[in-house]
């Protein structure tokens, strides 16, 4: 539980430092929801289920990081319109998430 508190506090501080300030709630809430989901999954389905869920959360976070990085780069540097960026970035996110999951299961 202490580790969970440290993780949530770290993300809350990160959200407070970054701009825009509206993202602070997201950074504070996401780890709490993930930890609660993992705890409930382990309690109901066992440790193996929890480890698979945890791995999937990590892969999803990596894929989302690529989505956000690509979106930011295309909109800020290349001045692409939001709809085009969203469409392309979603394809990258889905391909990354499914590709990593397939690679780990192979």
Secondary structure, DSSP 8 states (H G I E B T S, - for coil): -HHHHHHHHHHHHHHHHSSSGGGHHHHHHHHHHHHHHHHHHHHHH-HHHHHHHHHHHHHHHHHHHHHHHHHHHHHHTS---HHHHHHHHHHHHHHHHHHHHHHHH-
